[in-house]
Amino acid sequence: MMKQHKSVVVVKRDGAKATFNANLIKSAVQAAANSINSTNNKLGEIISANVCEKMNGLVEINISEIQKLVEKELMHIDEDVARAYIEY
């Protein structure tokens, strides 16, 4: 089961703060995968779980750091989806 990291605060590009939501990573990765007709329908869940694990212990994180973590994880698993995610 994926941890939600409810105590982690995400600092958005405009400086606004929001509670971390792992489902947003899952949805964005899956949308990128779907955009290139990837058959891996669990990729969003896998990447989201990996990113959550890497964020363990954090109190606050910038959105750009989350994106870098997602991109790095994707590059290890599926470079084509990583490219689609970066463009997405």
Secondary structure as GFF3:
##gff-version 3
##sequence-region A 1 88
A	DSSP	beta_strand	9	11	.	.	.	ID=ss1
A	DSSP	beta_strand	17	19	.	.	.	ID=ss2
A	DSSP	alpha_helix	22	35	.	.	.	ID=ss3
A	DSSP	alpha_helix	43	54	.	.	.	ID=ss4
A	DSSP	beta_strand	60	62	.	.	.	ID=ss5
A	DSSP	alpha_helix	63	77	.	.	.	ID=ss6
A	DSSP	alpha_helix	79	87	.	.	.	ID=ss7
###
